[in-house]
Amino acid sequence: MNSNRALTLIFCTMTLDVLAMGLMIPVLPGIILGFMGGDTAGAAGMVGVFATVWALMQFFFSPLLGSLSDRYGRRPVILLSCLGLGLDYIFMAVAPSLALLFVGRIVSGITSATIGTATAYIADVTPPEGRAKAFGLVGVAFGLGFVVGPALGGLLGSLEPRLPFWVAAASCFANAAFGWFILPESLPPERRMGFSWRRANPLGAIRLLSKHRLLLGLAATNFLGQLAHQVLPGIFVLYAGFRFGWGEGPVGLTLAFVGIGSVFVQGLLVGPIVARLGERRTLLLGLSMGTFGMAIYGLAPNGPWFLVGVPVMALWGVAGPAAQGLMSRLVSPAEQGQLQGANASLVSVTGLIGPGLFAFAFAHFIGSLPGASWLLAAAILAAALAIASIVTRRQPVDAPHR
């Protein structure tokens, strides 16, 4: 299989998948508000419940889908997920009650838990020395999907609130058709592993991470990094409005700036930086820049200073692909799906605890230190940096790729 062609195909698949999820962001709260008769406080609580349940589904089903892909191949898992997600978006588009909309959101949490499988596909078709660069495609797909998706969803939602659901469904069906006719299988039968429920649950996935000291340390680093990232969706809008008086326009432009920076770094800079520094030093560089960027956000005295932190934070984006590249070397080809499913499961946990943690810090210190949440995120990243530095210190993974 031509690896460049395969990477292009899986990148298109992931981008369409994330685009479909991004389309929902602007309209789902308004639809929930309509079902609750205009009760804003109640709707806000229900939006939180929807988000929590979606993250729980990701937690439980990411390892399951990853293990299924180790047994039956990546392609059928990705195709069935795209098809199921498309049908679910249609279900939510016509849902006549809040309860049925909630059921649809549960199903979408299950059927969209395939990022780990797509990442395992990348590991299948890429040699170890090229994986960090290839894993940057995941960040590019998320960046594009979450810049274009919400913007398009807001535009479509202004015409008809349920229209983004129909467009998301069409995107998923197009994705399924694209995969059926064009996407090749990446895991040949001789490299597959028998399915086991012991491995296909979150605890089993964590046992895989504990097999190797470096793997466990990198998983902890990844978990802390993703936890720190939750500060952005958790409090940015409230913080920017309170501290700088920003409305929807400046907030939207800043988020677009963040997304563009992420796409640029992960799409164009990961490969050259890893080639020059190696995965270990790239990981440490990224975490250092993330720590510094969070501190700038938290201490910025005005809006322009906050924007200075955006390109600094963008360089944090080299850390994730470097960590994934290192982790993918430590398991067999038949365990890549389980590994990536375990990573995705840990990420979903950060979505459960991160928003509440940073919202509490913001509310508690709003009168004395409004940037406390960002500084807390900086401290978490500093801890991740310390762990990464210690666990990779004596590992033979630091040589740059020539």
TORNUGU-332499 format. One record per residue (C-alpha): x, y, z. Coordinates in pm, whole numbers. Layout:
N
[[X; Y; Z]]
...
//
This chain:
402
[[0; 0; 0]]
[[125; 347; -85]]
[[158; 510; 258]]
[[119; 869; 131]]
[[-201; 779; -54]]
[[-333; 592; 250]]
[[-254; 887; 479]]
[[-432; 1126; 243]]
[[-739; 904; 240]]
[[-757; 863; 618]]
[[-699; 1236; 662]]
[[-1001; 1309; 440]]
[[-1205; 1056; 639]]
[[-1111; 1212; 974]]
[[-1170; 1568; 854]]
[[-1521; 1487; 731]]
[[-1593; 1311; 1062]]
[[-1476; 1606; 1274]]
[[-1653; 1852; 1043]]
[[-1980; 1671; 1108]]
[[-1926; 1698; 1485]]
[[-1834; 2065; 1457]]
[[-2157; 2144; 1274]]
[[-2351; 2061; 1592]]
[[-2172; 2301; 1824]]
[[-2362; 2625; 1746]]
[[-2713; 2479; 1727]]
[[-2746; 2203; 1985]]
[[-2774; 2436; 2291]]
[[-3046; 2639; 2120]]
[[-3248; 2329; 2036]]
[[-3219; 2211; 2397]]
[[-3331; 2557; 2511]]
[[-3637; 2533; 2288]]
[[-3735; 2197; 2436]]
[[-3702; 2347; 2787]]
[[-3937; 2635; 2718]]
[[-3674; 2908; 2727]]
[[-3539; 2815; 3072]]
[[-3177; 2926; 3019]]
[[-3045; 2801; 3353]]
[[-3207; 2462; 3306]]
[[-3085; 2441; 2947]]
[[-2729; 2520; 3058]]
[[-2742; 2232; 3304]]
[[-2884; 2001; 3039]]
[[-2610; 2099; 2793]]
[[-2363; 1990; 3060]]
[[-2544; 1658; 3100]]
[[-2535; 1602; 2723]]
[[-2160; 1674; 2716]]
[[-2091; 1447; 3014]]
[[-2282; 1153; 2871]]
[[-2114; 1197; 2531]]
[[-1772; 1185; 2702]]
[[-1874; 876; 2900]]
[[-1966; 696; 2579]]
[[-1624; 787; 2440]]
[[-1462; 652; 2757]]
[[-1632; 313; 2735]]
[[-1644; 259; 2360]]
[[-1308; 391; 2236]]
[[-1120; 86; 2373]]
[[-1394; -145; 2243]]
[[-1380; -9; 1888]]
[[-1000; -7; 1899]]
[[-995; -375; 2000]]
[[-1252; -463; 1734]]
[[-1030; -296; 1476]]
[[-734; -505; 1598]]
[[-947; -816; 1535]]
[[-1146; -734; 1220]]
[[-942; -456; 1062]]
[[-965; -76; 1069]]
[[-1176; -31; 757]]
[[-1501; -206; 867]]
[[-1498; -30; 1205]]
[[-1453; 312; 1042]]
[[-1716; 247; 774]]
[[-1980; 117; 1015]]
[[-1915; 406; 1248]]
[[-1960; 662; 969]]
[[-2282; 495; 858]]
[[-2417; 471; 1214]]
[[-2328; 833; 1288]]
[[-2506; 949; 973]]
[[-2822; 761; 1068]]
[[-2799; 903; 1418]]
[[-2778; 1261; 1290]]
[[-3098; 1200; 1093]]
[[-3258; 1064; 1411]]
[[-3159; 1381; 1599]]
[[-3277; 1600; 1311]]
[[-3633; 1467; 1352]]
[[-3628; 1399; 1728]]
[[-3958; 1538; 1863]]
[[-3859; 1548; 2230]]
[[-3565; 1623; 2455]]
[[-3553; 1259; 2568]]
[[-3511; 1130; 2213]]
[[-3254; 1398; 2136]]
[[-3065; 1276; 2443]]
[[-3079; 918; 2313]]
[[-2939; 1041; 1983]]
[[-2653; 1214; 2162]]
[[-2569; 890; 2345]]
[[-2554; 704; 2014]]
[[-2337; 976; 1859]]
[[-2093; 940; 2149]]
[[-2063; 570; 2068]]
[[-2040; 593; 1690]]
[[-1794; 883; 1690]]
[[-1547; 698; 1916]]
[[-1331; 601; 1617]]
[[-1052; 860; 1637]]
[[-840; 593; 1805]]
[[-910; 351; 1519]]
[[-817; 615; 1261]]
[[-496; 687; 1454]]
[[-417; 314; 1458]]
[[-465; 316; 1081]]
[[-196; 584; 1059]]
[[40; 368; 1269]]
[[-30; 70; 1041]]
[[77; 246; 721]]
[[365; 458; 853]]
[[714; 343; 957]]
[[802; 422; 1321]]
[[1037; 707; 1232]]
[[763; 885; 1035]]
[[472; 843; 1274]]
[[507; 1166; 1469]]
[[473; 1366; 1148]]
[[182; 1150; 1035]]
[[6; 1180; 1373]]
[[11; 1555; 1318]]
[[-264; 1488; 1062]]
[[-498; 1414; 1353]]
[[-447; 1766; 1485]]
[[-488; 1913; 1137]]
[[-816; 1727; 1089]]
[[-945; 1852; 1425]]
[[-827; 2204; 1352]]
[[-999; 2219; 1013]]
[[-1313; 2046; 1137]]
[[-1356; 2270; 1440]]
[[-1281; 2590; 1250]]
[[-1499; 2523; 946]]
[[-1765; 2310; 1120]]
[[-1896; 2559; 1379]]
[[-1882; 2847; 1130]]
[[-2083; 2650; 875]]
[[-2314; 2516; 1146]]
[[-2390; 2868; 1265]]
[[-2467; 2981; 910]]
[[-2693; 2685; 839]]
[[-2858; 2710; 1180]]
[[-2955; 3070; 1109]]
[[-3160; 2940; 817]]
[[-3313; 2642; 999]]
[[-3203; 2511; 1343]]
[[-3213; 2144; 1238]]
[[-3041; 2195; 902]]
[[-2689; 2132; 1039]]
[[-2801; 1782; 1146]]
[[-2902; 1699; 789]]
[[-2578; 1837; 649]]
[[-2378; 1644; 912]]
[[-2564; 1327; 814]]
[[-2483; 1389; 448]]
[[-2117; 1439; 541]]
[[-2112; 1106; 726]]
[[-2279; 920; 439]]
[[-2035; 1076; 194]]
[[-1757; 965; 426]]
[[-1892; 609; 434]]
[[-1920; 600; 54]]
[[-1572; 746; 19]]
[[-1434; 479; 250]]
[[-1623; 195; 84]]
[[-1494; 269; -264]]
[[-1152; 420; -195]]
[[-1017; 353; 158]]
[[-806; 33; 167]]
[[-764; -189; 470]]
[[-442; -115; 660]]
[[-415; -420; 889]]
[[-359; -751; 703]]
[[-510; -1067; 858]]
[[-174; -1207; 966]]
[[-114; -902; 1192]]
[[-450; -914; 1369]]
[[-522; -1017; 1726]]
[[-809; -1221; 1863]]
[[-1085; -1020; 2033]]
[[-1103; -1029; 2412]]
[[-1344; -845; 2642]]
[[-1060; -830; 2895]]
[[-873; -597; 2659]]
[[-1178; -420; 2511]]
[[-1277; -222; 2821]]
[[-1121; 89; 2976]]
[[-952; -106; 3258]]
[[-807; -353; 3011]]
[[-682; -68; 2799]]
[[-511; 85; 3102]]
[[-346; -252; 3174]]
[[-189; -230; 2829]]
[[-46; 111; 2918]]
[[106; -31; 3238]]
[[306; -294; 3047]]
[[601; -60; 3000]]
[[732; 218; 3227]]
[[782; 454; 2934]]
[[438; 379; 2790]]
[[271; 450; 3124]]
[[470; 771; 3170]]
[[383; 893; 2822]]
[[17; 808; 2882]]
[[27; 1016; 3202]]
[[191; 1299; 3006]]
[[-78; 1279; 2739]]
[[-353; 1273; 3001]]
[[-221; 1583; 3178]]
[[-177; 1764; 2846]]
[[-534; 1690; 2741]]
[[-660; 1791; 3086]]
[[-484; 2128; 3054]]
[[-638; 2172; 2708]]
[[-987; 2161; 2860]]
[[-935; 2513; 2996]]
[[-992; 2659; 2649]]
[[-1346; 2529; 2588]]
[[-1416; 2543; 2961]]
[[-1369; 2912; 3043]]
[[-1235; 3105; 2743]]
[[-1563; 3271; 2644]]
[[-1643; 3377; 3002]]
[[-1285; 3484; 3071]]
[[-1252; 3692; 2754]]
[[-1581; 3866; 2820]]
[[-1502; 3940; 3184]]
[[-1135; 4037; 3147]]
[[-1129; 4209; 2808]]
[[-1494; 4287; 2732]]
[[-1489; 4071; 2417]]
[[-1817; 3980; 2251]]
[[-1899; 3707; 1999]]
[[-1697; 3866; 1719]]
[[-1356; 3890; 1890]]
[[-1411; 3553; 2058]]
[[-1489; 3384; 1726]]
[[-1191; 3545; 1551]]
[[-957; 3444; 1832]]
[[-1078; 3084; 1820]]
[[-1027; 3085; 1444]]
[[-674; 3220; 1503]]
[[-612; 2935; 1748]]
[[-742; 2678; 1500]]
[[-535; 2814; 1212]]
[[-222; 2813; 1428]]
[[-288; 2451; 1525]]
[[-335; 2346; 1163]]
[[-16; 2525; 1057]]
[[201; 2375; 1331]]
[[71; 2019; 1314]]
[[47; 2012; 938]]
[[377; 2179; 845]]
[[612; 2197; 1142]]
[[586; 1862; 1322]]
[[780; 1670; 1058]]
[[1076; 1910; 1025]]
[[1103; 1962; 1403]]
[[1099; 1588; 1475]]
[[1351; 1528; 1196]]
[[1587; 1780; 1356]]
[[1531; 1717; 1727]]
[[1390; 1366; 1757]]
[[1064; 1272; 1930]]
[[1184; 1320; 2288]]
[[1316; 1672; 2247]]
[[1015; 1764; 2034]]
[[784; 1643; 2311]]
[[971; 1846; 2573]]
[[978; 2154; 2348]]
[[603; 2135; 2288]]
[[519; 2097; 2657]]
[[751; 2387; 2745]]
[[581; 2613; 2491]]
[[239; 2508; 2618]]
[[337; 2591; 2976]]
[[471; 2930; 2868]]
[[166; 3003; 2653]]
[[-79; 2920; 2934]]
[[113; 3155; 3163]]
[[85; 3434; 2905]]
[[-291; 3376; 2883]]
[[-329; 3388; 3260]]
[[-114; 3697; 3317]]
[[-209; 3897; 3006]]
[[-313; 4248; 3117]]
[[-515; 4315; 2800]]
[[-644; 4155; 2481]]
[[-339; 4218; 2259]]
[[-113; 4052; 2515]]
[[-349; 3753; 2523]]
[[-316; 3724; 2144]]
[[63; 3714; 2183]]
[[15; 3382; 2355]]
[[-170; 3224; 2062]]
[[133; 3145; 1839]]
[[329; 3035; 2146]]
[[49; 2797; 2238]]
[[30; 2673; 1879]]
[[380; 2528; 1918]]
[[244; 2312; 2198]]
[[86; 2117; 1912]]
[[414; 1937; 1835]]
[[399; 1755; 2170]]
[[101; 1529; 2101]]
[[226; 1375; 1774]]
[[572; 1324; 1927]]
[[424; 1142; 2228]]
[[204; 927; 2006]]
[[501; 844; 1787]]
[[697; 725; 2090]]
[[404; 526; 2229]]
[[333; 351; 1899]]
[[686; 203; 1902]]
[[620; 23; 2231]]
[[335; -208; 2125]]
[[298; -466; 1851]]
[[112; -397; 1522]]
[[-179; -607; 1653]]
[[-213; -381; 1959]]
[[-218; -41; 1787]]
[[-597; -20; 1795]]
[[-607; -106; 2164]]
[[-335; 151; 2236]]
[[-507; 432; 2048]]
[[-841; 336; 2200]]
[[-683; 359; 2545]]
[[-548; 704; 2462]]
[[-889; 817; 2340]]
[[-1051; 679; 2654]]
[[-814; 879; 2875]]
[[-887; 1192; 2670]]
[[-1259; 1144; 2734]]
[[-1191; 1139; 3110]]
[[-1035; 1485; 3084]]
[[-1358; 1601; 2921]]
[[-1545; 1485; 3230]]
[[-1332; 1657; 3493]]
[[-1155; 1943; 3312]]
[[-1440; 2187; 3244]]
[[-1565; 2173; 3603]]
[[-1214; 2204; 3746]]
[[-1127; 2515; 3546]]
[[-1471; 2671; 3586]]
[[-1440; 2633; 3964]]
[[-1093; 2793; 3963]]
[[-1221; 3081; 3751]]
[[-1523; 3140; 3974]]
[[-1328; 3109; 4299]]
[[-1048; 3350; 4206]]
[[-1240; 3584; 3977]]
[[-1208; 3875; 4219]]
[[-837; 3839; 4294]]
[[-675; 3646; 4008]]
[[-905; 3607; 3704]]
[[-634; 3418; 3514]]
[[-610; 3146; 3780]]
[[-754; 2879; 3549]]
[[-488; 2942; 3286]]
[[-216; 2937; 3551]]
[[-354; 2608; 3683]]
[[-335; 2469; 3330]]
[[25; 2595; 3309]]
[[106; 2409; 3632]]
[[-52; 2090; 3495]]
[[158; 2118; 3179]]
[[468; 2179; 3388]]
[[394; 1853; 3570]]
[[351; 1677; 3234]]
[[686; 1821; 3123]]
[[856; 1690; 3437]]
[[710; 1341; 3393]]
[[803; 1329; 3024]]
[[1157; 1442; 3097]]
[[1206; 1176; 3365]]
[[1051; 874; 3190]]
[[1222; 936; 2855]]
[[1564; 1028; 2997]]
[[1728; 687; 2954]]
[[1527; 562; 2659]]
[[1698; 514; 2318]]
[[1439; 723; 2135]]
[[1605; 1062; 2122]]
[[1800; 1043; 1797]]
[[1679; 1279; 1525]]
[[1564; 1112; 1203]]
[[1802; 1162; 915]]
//
